[in-house]
Amino acid sequence: MELYKSHKAEDIPDTVILRKYILPVYPISRTTFHTILCTPVNKEIAELEQIKAQQLTITF
């Protein structure tokens, strides 16, 4: 995401960013690229932190 955000501008399409900047570093498909862009990363991190906290408080 950092690499994408560093090159994203209004007049540059996502496909150009993928081809010029992302593919040389991360050889992924266009579908995978769009899946990554649409993933709510902050929400998933928060859910994982919540699960981790619950696991740490489980006692027998």
C-alpha positions, 0 to 999 in steps of 0.5 A: 500500500505504501508503494501504491500511495507514494505513486498515486495521483489523480491523473495516473490510473491504477494499471499504470502504477501496477505495471511501472512500480509494483510489478518490478517489486512484487510480481502479482496479478491485477486481480490480486492487486485490486484485492489488496487495494480493497482489503480494509487493513486497519479493520483486520489488524484491529480484529487480530489485536482483539483476538490476541488480547482474548487469547492472552486472558483465557485461563484454565 
